[in-house]
């Protein structure tokens, strides 16, 4: 099986639930406080490892308690962390507010923005092989993302971009992408087009393809996902508890299947099933299901 190389953020999440989101200057009572490892890169690496893939994470953590905890949890689920560097900056931290299944997130990027592009390039040159999958997001420096996508593509990998958050996406990134996976709001921000309705989604697809992207998947929450001119509904309805890692689960699941030689269309039900299980649980990485759970729910 081919490897999945994940370049991305490693955060420690501090999560609290409330009956309503606080307004400016307002204090509200919360409940269900939870601390756990997160960050889009680490979440997607965890999804790959839990769902049967060979996950190789590239990133940075601080020399602090949050970094140590994050690293230990990643290793426990089987993520190869040889590409994770400890730096003299605090580990990335995310404060997550959840109310009625919705979330608001504030991030201090910390060590994630101390990633050295030349070090990443060296790791990719030494480890990425033809047929591997390379995936990244937008929580590390832009120049590092651009250079890594280009190099991974040159090395023969299937290149995947999850453009989240979407504000710094460049044409340089897009032209080296085999697959781009935004959600509705990210697609709208990048393309300047509405993501409501099939015809609008087709227009978004054409926009990305005009930039050199080969395949576009737009995740649509409870409505399923869009791919190649069609909307794929979610396999089953679930009770939403926390949507924090839903997108990361989908991305990690897809990368795992691509590394196993599956097509995108063959993989969508698997990806959506994994995401559906994730949102029935609190937290990020701890909410991501294991492969056995997906197989039992089939």
C-alpha positions as CSV (number, residue, x, y, z in Angstrom):
1,X,0.0,0.0,0.0
2,X,1.2,3.5,-0.8
3,X,1.9,6.0,1.9
4,X,0.0,9.1,2.8
5,X,2.2,12.1,3.6
6,X,0.4,14.8,5.6
7,X,1.9,18.3,5.9
8,X,-0.1,20.3,8.4
9,X,-0.9,21.8,11.8
10,X,-0.6,20.1,15.2
11,X,-2.7,21.9,17.8
12,X,-3.9,21.2,21.3
13,X,-7.7,21.8,21.5
14,X,-9.5,23.3,24.5
15,X,-13.2,22.7,23.9
16,X,-16.2,23.9,25.9
17,X,-20.0,23.6,25.2
18,X,-22.6,26.3,25.9
19,X,-26.3,26.7,25.4
20,X,-25.6,29.8,23.3
21,X,-22.6,31.6,21.8
22,X,-21.6,34.7,23.9
23,X,-22.2,38.1,22.4
24,X,-19.5,40.8,22.6
25,X,-18.6,41.5,26.2
26,X,-20.9,38.7,27.4
27,X,-20.0,35.9,29.8
28,X,-22.0,32.7,29.5
29,X,-21.9,29.5,31.5
30,X,-20.4,26.4,29.8
31,X,-20.2,22.7,30.4
32,X,-18.6,19.6,29.1
33,X,-15.0,21.0,29.0
34,X,-12.6,18.7,27.0
35,X,-9.0,19.0,26.2
36,X,-7.5,16.9,23.3
37,X,-5.1,16.9,20.5
38,X,-6.2,18.6,17.2
39,X,-5.1,20.7,14.3
40,X,-6.1,19.8,10.7
41,X,-2.8,18.1,9.8
42,X,-2.8,16.0,12.9
43,X,-6.5,15.2,12.6
44,X,-6.1,14.1,9.0
45,X,-3.1,12.0,9.9
46,X,-5.1,10.4,12.7
47,X,-7.9,9.6,10.3
48,X,-5.5,8.0,7.9
49,X,-4.0,5.8,10.6
50,X,-7.3,4.8,12.2
51,X,-8.9,4.0,8.8
52,X,-6.1,1.6,7.8
53,X,-3.6,3.9,6.0
54,X,0.1,4.4,6.4
55,X,0.2,8.0,7.8
56,X,3.4,10.1,7.7
57,X,3.0,13.4,9.4
58,X,5.2,16.5,8.8
59,X,4.8,19.4,11.1
60,X,6.1,21.2,14.2
61,X,5.3,21.3,18.0
62,X,6.6,23.3,20.9
63,X,8.8,22.0,23.7
64,X,5.9,22.1,26.1
65,X,3.2,20.0,27.7
66,X,0.7,20.4,24.8
67,X,3.3,19.3,22.3
68,X,4.3,16.3,24.3
69,X,0.6,15.2,24.7
70,X,-0.1,15.7,21.0
71,X,2.8,13.7,19.9
72,X,2.0,10.8,22.3
73,X,-1.6,10.6,21.1
74,X,-0.6,10.6,17.5
75,X,1.9,7.8,18.0
76,X,-0.7,5.8,20.0
77,X,-3.0,5.6,16.9
78,X,-0.1,4.6,14.6
79,X,0.9,7.9,13.0
80,X,4.6,8.0,11.9
81,X,5.8,11.2,13.5
82,X,9.5,11.2,12.3
83,X,8.7,14.3,10.3
84,X,7.5,16.3,13.4
85,X,10.0,18.7,14.7
86,X,10.2,20.3,18.2
87,X,10.9,24.1,18.0
88,X,11.3,26.9,20.5
89,X,7.7,28.2,20.0
90,X,4.6,27.2,21.8
91,X,2.6,24.4,20.4
92,X,-0.4,25.6,18.3
93,X,-3.5,26.0,20.4
94,X,-7.2,26.1,19.5
95,X,-10.0,27.3,21.7
96,X,-13.3,25.8,20.5
97,X,-16.8,26.9,21.5
98,X,-19.7,24.6,20.7
99,X,-23.4,25.4,20.8
100,X,-26.2,23.4,19.4
101,X,-23.9,21.3,17.2
102,X,-22.2,24.4,15.7
103,X,-18.7,25.5,16.5
104,X,-16.5,28.7,16.7
105,X,-12.8,28.3,16.7
106,X,-9.9,30.6,17.7
107,X,-6.4,29.5,16.8
108,X,-2.9,30.5,18.0
109,X,-0.8,28.9,15.2
110,X,2.4,28.8,17.4
111,X,4.9,26.2,16.1
112,X,2.8,25.6,13.0
113,X,4.1,28.8,11.5
114,X,7.7,28.0,12.5
115,X,7.8,25.1,10.0
116,X,10.9,25.5,7.8
117,X,10.2,25.0,4.0
118,X,13.6,23.6,3.2
119,X,13.3,21.0,5.9
120,X,9.9,19.9,4.5
121,X,11.3,19.7,1.0
122,X,14.2,17.5,2.2
123,X,11.7,15.1,3.9
124,X,9.6,14.9,0.8
125,X,12.6,14.3,-1.5
126,X,13.7,11.4,0.7
127,X,10.3,9.8,1.3
128,X,7.7,10.5,-1.3
129,X,7.4,7.9,-4.1
130,X,5.4,7.4,-7.2
131,X,1.8,6.5,-6.2
132,X,2.0,8.0,-2.7
133,X,-0.6,10.6,-1.6
134,X,0.4,14.0,-0.4
135,X,-2.1,16.2,1.4
136,X,-1.9,19.6,3.0
137,X,-4.2,22.4,4.4
138,X,-3.9,26.1,5.1
139,X,-2.7,26.2,8.7
140,X,1.1,26.3,7.8
141,X,3.0,29.0,5.9
142,X,1.8,29.6,2.3
143,X,5.3,29.3,0.7
144,X,5.7,25.9,2.4
145,X,2.4,24.7,1.0
146,X,3.2,25.9,-2.6
147,X,6.7,24.4,-2.7
148,X,5.5,21.1,-1.1
149,X,2.7,20.6,-3.5
150,X,5.0,21.3,-6.5
151,X,7.6,18.9,-5.2
152,X,5.2,16.1,-4.3
153,X,3.7,16.4,-7.7
154,X,7.1,16.1,-9.3
155,X,7.8,13.1,-7.2
156,X,4.8,11.3,-8.6
157,X,2.4,11.6,-5.7
158,X,-1.3,12.3,-5.9
159,X,-1.6,15.8,-4.5
160,X,-4.5,16.9,-2.3
161,X,-5.3,20.3,-0.9
162,X,-7.9,20.9,1.8
163,X,-8.1,24.7,1.5
164,X,-9.1,25.5,5.1
165,X,-9.0,28.3,6.0
166,X,-9.4,29.5,2.5
167,X,-8.3,33.1,2.5
168,X,-4.7,32.6,1.4
169,X,-5.2,30.0,-1.4
170,X,-3.1,30.9,-4.5
171,X,-3.2,29.9,-8.1
172,X,0.3,28.4,-7.6
173,X,-1.1,26.0,-5.2
174,X,-4.1,25.0,-7.3
175,X,-2.1,24.2,-10.5
176,X,-0.2,21.4,-8.6
177,X,-3.4,19.8,-7.2
178,X,-4.9,16.6,-8.3
179,X,-7.7,16.9,-5.8
180,X,-9.1,20.0,-4.0
181,X,-11.6,19.5,-1.1
182,X,-13.3,22.7,0.2
183,X,-16.5,23.0,2.1
184,X,-19.3,25.3,0.9
185,X,-18.0,28.5,2.5
186,X,-14.4,27.8,1.4
187,X,-15.5,27.2,-2.1
188,X,-17.5,30.4,-2.2
189,X,-14.6,32.5,-0.7
190,X,-12.0,31.1,-3.2
191,X,-14.2,31.2,-6.3
192,X,-16.5,34.2,-5.6
193,X,-19.4,32.0,-6.6
194,X,-22.4,30.8,-4.5
195,X,-22.2,27.1,-3.5
196,X,-26.0,26.6,-3.3
197,X,-27.5,24.2,-5.9
198,X,-26.1,21.8,-8.5
199,X,-25.6,24.3,-11.2
200,X,-23.6,26.7,-9.0
201,X,-21.5,23.7,-7.8
202,X,-20.7,22.8,-11.4
203,X,-19.6,26.4,-11.9
204,X,-17.3,26.2,-8.9
205,X,-15.9,22.9,-10.4
206,X,-15.2,24.7,-13.7
207,X,-13.5,27.5,-11.9
208,X,-11.1,25.2,-10.1
209,X,-10.4,23.2,-13.2
210,X,-9.5,26.4,-15.1
211,X,-6.8,26.8,-12.5
212,X,-5.4,23.3,-13.2
213,X,-7.1,21.3,-10.6
214,X,-8.1,17.8,-11.8
215,X,-10.8,16.8,-9.3
216,X,-13.0,19.0,-7.1
217,X,-15.0,17.7,-4.1
218,X,-17.2,20.2,-2.2
219,X,-18.3,18.9,1.1
220,X,-21.9,20.0,1.9
221,X,-22.5,19.0,5.5
222,X,-25.9,17.3,6.0
223,X,-26.5,17.5,2.2
224,X,-23.6,15.2,1.4
225,X,-20.9,16.2,-1.1
226,X,-20.5,17.3,-4.7
227,X,-18.2,15.6,-7.2
228,X,-18.0,15.4,-11.0
229,X,-21.3,17.0,-11.8
230,X,-23.4,15.2,-9.1
231,X,-24.4,15.5,-5.5
232,X,-23.8,12.4,-3.4
233,X,-26.2,12.4,-0.4
234,X,-24.9,11.1,3.0
235,X,-25.5,7.4,3.5
236,X,-27.5,7.9,6.7
237,X,-28.7,10.7,9.0
238,X,-27.2,11.0,12.5
239,X,-27.6,13.1,15.6
240,X,-25.0,15.9,15.5
241,X,-23.0,16.4,18.7
242,X,-19.8,18.1,17.5
243,X,-18.8,18.9,13.9
244,X,-15.2,19.8,14.7
245,X,-13.3,17.1,12.8
246,X,-15.9,16.1,10.2
247,X,-14.0,17.6,7.3
248,X,-10.7,16.3,8.4
249,X,-12.1,12.8,8.7
250,X,-13.5,13.0,5.2
251,X,-10.1,14.2,3.8
252,X,-8.2,11.5,5.7
253,X,-10.6,8.8,4.6
254,X,-10.3,9.9,1.0
255,X,-6.5,10.0,1.1
256,X,-6.4,6.5,2.6
257,X,-8.6,5.1,-0.2
258,X,-6.6,6.8,-2.9
259,X,-3.4,5.3,-1.5
260,X,-5.1,1.9,-1.7
261,X,-5.8,2.4,-5.4
262,X,-9.5,3.3,-5.1
263,X,-11.1,5.9,-7.3
264,X,-12.7,9.0,-5.8
265,X,-16.2,7.8,-6.8
266,X,-15.6,4.4,-5.2
267,X,-14.5,6.2,-2.0
268,X,-17.2,8.7,-1.3
269,X,-19.6,6.5,0.7
270,X,-16.7,5.4,2.9
271,X,-15.6,9.0,3.5
272,X,-19.1,10.2,4.3
273,X,-19.8,7.3,6.6
274,X,-16.6,8.0,8.5
275,X,-17.5,11.7,8.9
276,X,-21.0,10.8,10.0
277,X,-19.7,8.8,12.9
278,X,-17.2,11.5,13.9
279,X,-19.9,14.2,14.3
280,X,-21.8,12.0,16.8
281,X,-19.0,12.4,19.3
282,X,-17.2,15.2,21.1
283,X,-13.7,16.2,20.3
284,X,-11.4,16.0,17.2
285,X,-9.0,13.1,17.0
286,X,-10.8,11.1,19.7
287,X,-14.0,11.3,17.7
288,X,-12.6,9.8,14.5
289,X,-13.7,6.2,14.0
290,X,-11.5,3.2,13.5
291,X,-11.8,1.1,10.3
292,X,-13.7,-1.6,12.1
293,X,-16.5,0.8,13.0
294,X,-16.9,1.8,9.3
295,X,-17.0,-1.9,8.3
296,X,-19.6,-2.7,11.0
297,X,-21.9,0.2,9.9
298,X,-21.8,-0.8,6.2
